[in-house]
Amino acid sequence: MPATNYTDATRSASIRKSNAVYNTAWIAAAGDSLTQNIMTMGQALGYQIDRVMFEFDTSALPVTAQIVYARLWFYCLGYTYQQNYILTIMNGQPTYPHDPVVVGDYDKSFYAGNGGAVSTFKFRGINPGDFSVPGWAYIVLSTTGLGYINVGGITKLCVKSDKDISGTPPPGPTADQMTMEGPIHAGGHKPYLEIGYITPGTFGTYQVMNGCGFIGGYNNTYATARTEANGDDVEPGEIFVGQADVTPWPGHYHVDRGFVFFDTRALQPGSSIIDSVVQLYGKSYSVNTSYDITVQEAIAGAPNNPLVASDFNYLNYTKSRGTLNTSLFKLEDWNYIFLTNYMAFVPCGITPMVLRSSKDISGTQPGFMATDMVSFYSSDEPDVTKHPQLVLTFAGGRQLLAPPQYSLTWEAGSFGR
C-alpha cells in the first residue's frame, strides 16, 4: 500500500490559560481560549500557559496492524526561550481531549505518560541535522507512545512543555514558547501523523549465524579510510555501522561497516519473495548528524565467513536494498529495515548482508571530532532474544507467509467537514 495522506481529521488545536498567579493558571480546569490557526505550546510571564492537542483520524489503520514506528510532524513557525525546554507527548485517551477540542481539555490532570519527546536544542541550528526554523519538525513516538495510537479510531495526543508538566514557572523575561501552523493556517502545512506498520500473519523467520561483526577502516585521510581494499580492524561480535573523526588519535578517520549472515538453508529454490524485513536489536547510539543505515547486497564470493580484511572493500557492495534513518533508531529495542523485493536471498544456503552508513556510501566526510555511529547486538550475545533475524514472506517453495509492511500518513485539517 503506498503512503497516504488523510485530510479529513479536522480537530487539532492549542488551548491557552492566562492568570497573574502562575499556580492558578497551571491547575486551572479550563483554558480561556483555543485556536486552530497559529498554535502555541509553552509558557510565558504574565502568566500564560499553552498546551497543544493533536487529533488524527486513524480509523483506516487495520485493527490487526502491528505498529513499528510513528512520528508526529508539525510545521514550526518560530520559538523563543529563556531556558531549554522539552516538547513531550502525553496521553489522555479515551476521553481527553474531546473530539472536537474544547477549552475544558486544558486540565492538566487529564494527561499522563511520556510517549516521545524532543528538546528545543534540536531547533537552534547549531548542529548538523537540527531542524530549520521555520520548517518541518517531528517528535518520534517511543514504544510507550506507539501504544497511544488508536487503531481503527481517532488518535488524540497532548503535547506540553516539560516545564509545564513539572509546574516550573518561566523565569522570564523571554517566553519559553513555540508556535506552529494549525490546521486552518493559510500556510497549508497541516500537522500529520506518520505511521509504519506490518500486518500479522504466518511467516518464516531465519536465524542469524555466527561470524557477524564489523570491519573498520582507519586513516588520517578520510578518502583512504573509506576506499582501502583491506580493512584495518576485523571484529566479530557487536555490529557497528557509521563513521567518526577521533582527532587527535592516529588514523583518526574511522569508517565501520557491519556484516550479518542469515541461515536461509530452509528457503527452497524457485521461491518468490513477497516481503522481507531485517530485525536488529539496538545496542549503542552516538549520532551527531542523522544518516541512513543501509543494507547492501554483496557480489558473488563476498563477504567471507569468518570475515577477513578484504571484505571491507566497498567495491564488493553496490546494491542498496533497504534503509533505516538513525532518527528512528531504538536503543534496547527492535529496529526494522524493510527490504526491496530485489534483494538476492540464497536458497538452501547462507545469505550475507553488509550494513553501511549512507554517508559512507556517498563519501561524505564526518565533521571535525564528530561521531555518527550506531551498533546492534550480534550472534555472540548471550541473550538470544536480541539476535538479528530475517523475516520473509514468499510464494513457491515452502509457501511460508510473512507480514507485509505499509506506511500511512494521517493529516490534520480544520473543524469544517
N, C-alpha and C positions, 0 to 999 in steps of 0.2 A: 504494500500500500504506500503511495507517495506521501510526502509531507503535506498536511492540510491545515489551512487557517480557518478557524471558526469565528465569525464576526457577529454572531447573534448573542453572545454573552455580554450584556449591556449594563453592568452593575457596579463596577469599581468606583470608589470614591474615597476622599480623605475627610476626616472629622476634626474640627478644631474646638478647643475649650480655652477661654481666657479668664484670668482672675488675678487680682493683686496679690493674693496669697498662693504660693506655689502648691501647697498640700491640698488646698481647696480645688484647684484645677486638676491636680493629679488624681484625686479619688472621686471626682465627680461622676455621677451616674449617667450623665448625658452631656454631649457636646453642645456648643452654641450654634454651629452651622456645619454644613458639609458641601463639598464641591466635587465635580467631575471634570473640571476644566484644568487648572493648574493644581495638581495635588501636592500637598506638603507633608513631610514627615520630620519630626524632631521637636526641639524646644527653643524658646527664646525668653529673654527677660520680659517682665510685664505682668503676669507670666502667661505664656502661650504654649500649649501643647498640641501637636498634630499627630494623628495616627491614620495610617492608610489601610483601607480594606480592599483587597483584591478578590474578585469573584469571576470564575470561568466555568462555562458550560462544558463539562467533560462527559456528558451523557453518551457521546458516541464511542467512548472508550469501552471496549468489550468487558463484560463483567468477569471474564476469565483472564484478563490481562495481568501479566506479571511485570510490574514497572521496574525498569533497570536504572533510569536516571531521569531527572527533571531539572529545568532551570526556569526561574521566574524572571522575565525580561521586562524592563521599563526604560523609557527614554528620559535620561536625566537632563534637566534644563540648567541646573546650577546648584551650588551648595555653599554654605558658609559654616565656619567652625571657630570656636574658641578653644575647643579641645576635641580630640578624636572621639568618634562615636561609631557604633556598630549597628547596621540595619539587621534586624532579626525577625525571622518568620515565626509567627505564633499561631496556635490553633484554638478555635472556639466552637468548632463544629460538634454536633449538627445544627445547633440553634443560632450561633453567632459567627459573623454578622448576619443580619437578616437579608433576605432577598426580596426587594432591593434594600440597600443600606439605608439605615435611619440614624438620627443623631444619638439615639439610645444605645447604639452599638459601641459607643465610646468607652463604656465602663471597663476599666482595666481588669476587673475580677472575672470577666468573661473569657480571658485568654491565658494560655499557659504553654509551656514547652519551648524548645528551640529546634525548629525544622530546617535551619540553614541560616547563614549569616555572612555579611561582607562588611569590611571595615572601610571607613572613609579614606584611609590611607590609599586604597585602591583607586581613588578618584583624583589624586593630586598630580598625576602626570610626571612623577619623579622617576619611576622605574619603568623599564620596557614592559609592555603588557598591561599597563594601567589603563583604565577606562578614559576615553576622551570626553570632555565636558564642554558644550552639550554633546550628547551622543548616547548610544545604547549601552546599557549596563545590565548585569544579571546577578541573581543570587542562586547558587547551586543548592538544591534541596538535599539535606542529609538523609541518611537512612530513616531517621525519625520523620523527616519532612515528607518522604515518599508515602508514608502512612497517612498523611493528611489528604492525599488526593482521593477524591470521591469517585470511584469507578462507577460509571453509569448514572451520575448525577451532577450536582453543582459543587465545584471545589471552591472553598472560601478560606482566604488566608488573611491574617492581620500582620502588618509589618510596623514595628516600632523601634525606636532608638533604645539601645541598651541602657542609656541614662534614664530614659522614661521608665523602663522596666524596673530599674532599681530605685526609682524615686529620688534621683540626684538632680537638684536644681541646676539650671545653666548658670555658669559663673559670670557670663557677660564680659565685656559689652557686646561682643559679636554673637549673633544667634547660632545655635547648632542645628541647622535646618537644611533639608534637601528638597528641591522641587522637581517634579516630573510631569510629563504630559499625561493628562487624564483621558478617558475615552471620548470626551467631546471636544478636546483641544483641537484648534484649527490646524495644528501641525500634522495631525493624522498618524502620529506614532503611538498606536494603541498598545497598552500592556498586553503581554501574551505569556502563556504557559507552554513551554516546550517539554514534551514527554517522549521518552523512548521506552518501548516495552516489547515483550515477547508473549506469545500465547502458548499455554501449556499443551503438551501432547506426549506421545511416546517417542523417545529419541535415543540415539546411540551416543554414548559417552566414551571417548577414547582417552586412555590414561597417558600421563607423561612418562618418559623413560629416563633412566639415569644418563648422565652426560651433559645435562643442561648447564648453562653458566653464561659467562661473558668473556669477551676479549677486548683489551684496551690498547689503543694506540697512543703513545706519549711522545711529544717532541716540543722543542722550543718554537717551532714553526707550525702553525695550525694546518696548513695545506699538507705538510709532510705527515703529521699525526693522523690526518684523515685518509690519505691516499696510499700509505705504505702497504706493500704487498704482504708483510708479515707483522702481526700484532706484537706488542712488547710484553703483554701480560695475559696469559691464558688461565682463567679462573673458573673451575667447576663450582656449582653451587648457586648462590644468590645471583639473580639475573638483573644486571644493571643496564640501563638504556639512557643515553644522554651525552652531554659534553660539559666541560668545565675548563676554566683558566685558574690554575692553582699557583699563580705567581706568589712568591719568588722561587718556588721549588724547581729544580731541574726538570726538563721535559714537561713544562707547566701546562701545555695544552693536552687535555685528555679527551679522547673520543671512545666511548664504550658502546659496544654492540652486544645485544643479548641473543642467546640461542636456545631454542626449545625443540625437543624431539618427542613426537607422539607415536604411540604404538597403534598403527592402523592395519595390523595384520588381519583383523576381522572384517575389514572392508573388502567386498568382493569386486573383482574386475567387472566392468560394464556398469557399475553403479553411477547414477546421475545425481550429483549433489544439488539439493534444492536450497538449503540454508546451512550456514556454518558460523560458529562463534568460538573464539578462544577466550577462556576464562582464566584470569590471572589474579592472584591474591596480593594486594599491595603491601610492601614491607617498609619502604623508606621514600621520602619525598623532599627534595630541595630544588626548587624551581624559581629562578629569577624572572625568566620570560617564558611564557607558555609555549608549548610545541606539541606536535602530533607524535604519539608513539605509533610507529608504523610497522605493520607486518609485511615483510618482503619474502618473495619466493626465491629459491636458490636454483642455480644452474645444476645440471646433472653432475653428480660427484661431489657436491659441496652442500653443507659443511660435513666434516668428518665427525664420527662419534667413536672415541672421545675427541674433543676439539683439539686442533693443532693451530700453530701461529698463523699459517697461511689461510685459515678460514676467515681471517679478518678482512681479506681483500674485498673491497667494495664492488669490484667488477663481477663478483660472483652473485650479486643480489641486485636485480634491476626492476623487478615487477612488484609494485606496491599493491597489496590485496586487502588492506583494511587499516583503519586508524582510530585512535582514541586521543582526544586532546587532554593535556595534563590538567586543564581546568576542571575536568570531570574525574580526576584520579581520586581513588578512595584508599586511605590507609587502613590496614587491618580489615579489609573488606574486599569483595569481589569486584574486579574490573572486567568489563566485557568489550572485546574487539570483534565487531561483526565483519565477516569476510565476504568478498565478492564470490560469485559462483565460478569465477575463473581460476580460483586457487587450485593448484595441482596437488591433490592428495594422492598418496601412494597406496593403492590397494595391495593387500597381502604383504605389507612391508612397513617401513618407518617413514613418517612424514616430518621433515625438518622445517623449521621456520626461523628467520632472523628478525629481531626487533631492533629498529633504528629510530633515532630522532629525526624528525623532518628537517631540522637544521643541519644535521649530519648529511642527509641526502642532498640538500640544496647547497651545502658548502658554506653555511652561514657561521662565521666565527663567533664564539661566545664572548660576551662582554668582559672587560678587564676585571679579573678576580671574581667572575660570576660563575655560579654553578647552576646548570639545568640538568638535573639527574633524578631519575626515579629507579626503584628496584622492586622486584617481585620475588616471592618465595619460589623455591625450586624443588626438584625431586629429592634433595637431601634434607628437606625439612622434616623433623620427626613427626610433626602433626600432619598426617596425610590429608586431612580435610582442607589444607591450604595448598595442595599440589596443583599445578596447572592442569587444565582439562580442555579437551577439544570436543565440542558437541555438534553433531551433524544430523541433518535431515537428508535422506537420499531415497531415490527411487531406483528400482532394479536391484540386482544382487540380493542383499539380505532384507531389503524392504523395511528398514527402520525409519521411524519418523522422529522429527525434532521440531522445536518451536521456531516459526518464522519471526523475524524482528521487524517492527514498524516504528516510525517516528511521526507523531502527530503534533500539531500546534494548535492551541486554543487561544483566541484573541478576544480581549475585552473591547466593548464598544460603549455606547451611551444608553441611557434608560429607555429611549424610544425603541419600539419593536420594528 
